[in-house]
């Protein structure tokens, strides 16, 4: 009997106005990965960080991140820390190429490929210039 009375009393009480929570729009996995990469590069004092969006231009990746380290040792340290942070965040172990030389290290983070250069090597290869070229307009047959 007590249970029934309790339920009746609850239904007779006036309802409180519902509080709407401010919910941020869901972030895509690509945006989350990209923000983690940029935060890691910034924390490790990488310089001249540039993001090149490749969506619709390449099937290899959705974005390239290009950064510069001050020396070969700094470039290698940035890449090692990035790979470790991505693994700790649940992205698994990421392939890293070029650690032994430290001139140009590539970290394959899946949808985002990260290139970390020494300043001279970055100027020589100029990846930003290569990827900033627009695709030619496709001619249509009439």
C-alpha positions as CSV (number, residue, x, y, z in Angstrom):
1,X,0.0,0.0,0.0
2,X,2.8,2.4,0.8
3,X,4.2,2.0,-2.7
4,X,0.9,2.8,-4.4
5,X,0.4,5.9,-2.3
6,X,4.0,7.1,-3.0
7,X,3.4,6.7,-6.8
8,X,0.1,8.7,-6.6
9,X,1.8,11.5,-4.6
10,X,4.6,11.7,-7.1
11,X,2.2,12.1,-10.0
12,X,0.2,14.8,-8.2
13,X,3.3,17.0,-7.7
14,X,3.9,19.8,-10.2
15,X,6.7,18.9,-12.6
16,X,9.9,20.9,-12.5
17,X,10.8,22.7,-15.7
18,X,13.4,20.6,-17.6
19,X,16.9,22.0,-17.9
20,X,18.3,21.9,-21.3
21,X,21.9,21.2,-21.4
22,X,24.1,23.0,-23.9
23,X,25.5,20.2,-26.0
24,X,28.3,20.8,-28.3
25,X,27.8,19.6,-31.9
26,X,29.5,16.2,-32.3
27,X,33.0,16.4,-33.7
28,X,34.0,14.1,-36.5
29,X,36.8,11.6,-35.9
30,X,38.9,13.5,-38.5
31,X,38.5,16.8,-36.5
32,X,39.3,15.1,-33.2
33,X,42.5,13.5,-34.7
34,X,43.5,16.7,-36.3
35,X,43.1,18.7,-33.1
36,X,45.1,16.2,-31.1
37,X,47.9,16.3,-33.7
38,X,48.0,20.1,-33.7
39,X,48.0,20.3,-29.9
40,X,50.9,17.8,-29.7
41,X,52.9,19.7,-32.3
42,X,52.3,23.0,-30.5
43,X,53.2,21.5,-27.1
44,X,56.5,20.2,-28.6
45,X,57.4,23.6,-30.0
46,X,57.1,22.8,-33.7
47,X,57.3,25.8,-35.9
48,X,55.3,27.0,-39.0
49,X,52.5,24.4,-38.6
50,X,50.4,24.3,-41.8
51,X,47.3,22.1,-42.5
52,X,46.5,21.3,-46.1
53,X,43.0,19.9,-46.5
54,X,43.0,17.1,-49.1
55,X,39.3,16.0,-48.9
56,X,38.1,15.4,-52.4
57,X,41.7,15.8,-53.8
58,X,43.3,12.6,-52.6
59,X,42.2,9.1,-51.6
60,X,45.3,8.7,-49.5
61,X,44.4,11.1,-46.7
62,X,41.9,13.8,-45.7
63,X,44.6,16.3,-44.6
64,X,48.4,16.9,-44.4
65,X,50.0,18.6,-41.5
66,X,53.4,20.1,-42.2
67,X,55.6,21.4,-39.4
68,X,59.2,22.4,-38.9
69,X,61.7,21.4,-36.1
70,X,64.8,23.4,-35.3
71,X,67.3,20.5,-35.6
72,X,67.3,16.8,-36.6
73,X,67.0,15.9,-32.9
74,X,64.1,18.2,-32.4
75,X,62.3,16.8,-35.5
76,X,62.8,13.2,-34.2
77,X,61.6,14.1,-30.7
78,X,58.4,15.8,-32.1
79,X,57.6,12.7,-34.2
80,X,58.2,10.3,-31.3
81,X,56.1,12.3,-28.9
82,X,53.3,12.6,-31.5
83,X,53.2,8.8,-32.2
84,X,53.2,8.1,-28.4
85,X,50.4,10.6,-27.7
86,X,48.3,9.1,-30.5
87,X,48.8,5.6,-29.2
88,X,47.9,6.8,-25.6
89,X,44.7,8.4,-27.0
90,X,43.6,5.0,-28.5
91,X,44.7,5.4,-32.1
92,X,47.0,2.4,-32.0
93,X,50.7,2.4,-32.9
94,X,51.3,4.7,-35.8
95,X,54.0,4.1,-38.5
96,X,56.8,6.6,-38.3
97,X,59.4,6.9,-41.2
98,X,62.6,8.8,-41.2
99,X,63.4,8.9,-37.5
100,X,67.0,7.7,-37.9
101,X,68.0,10.7,-40.1
102,X,65.7,13.3,-38.6
103,X,65.6,15.5,-41.8
104,X,62.1,14.6,-42.8
105,X,59.9,12.4,-40.6
106,X,56.5,11.2,-41.7
107,X,53.9,10.1,-39.2
108,X,51.0,8.2,-40.7
109,X,48.0,8.9,-38.5
110,X,45.5,7.4,-40.9
111,X,43.2,10.1,-42.2
112,X,45.9,12.7,-41.4
113,X,49.6,12.4,-42.6
114,X,52.1,14.5,-40.6
115,X,55.3,15.7,-42.2
116,X,58.0,17.2,-39.9
117,X,61.0,18.8,-41.5
118,X,64.2,20.6,-40.7
119,X,63.9,24.1,-42.2
120,X,66.3,23.6,-45.2
121,X,64.6,20.3,-46.2
122,X,61.1,21.8,-45.9
123,X,62.1,24.7,-48.2
124,X,63.7,22.3,-50.7
125,X,60.6,20.0,-51.1
126,X,58.0,22.7,-50.7
127,X,55.0,20.4,-50.1
128,X,52.7,23.4,-49.4
129,X,53.4,24.7,-52.9
130,X,52.8,21.4,-54.5
131,X,49.4,20.8,-52.8
132,X,48.2,24.4,-53.0
133,X,47.9,24.1,-56.8
134,X,44.3,24.0,-57.8
135,X,43.0,21.1,-59.9
136,X,42.5,22.1,-63.5
137,X,38.8,22.5,-64.6
138,X,37.6,19.4,-66.4
139,X,36.5,20.2,-69.9
140,X,33.0,19.1,-70.8
141,X,32.2,17.7,-74.2
142,X,29.3,19.3,-76.0
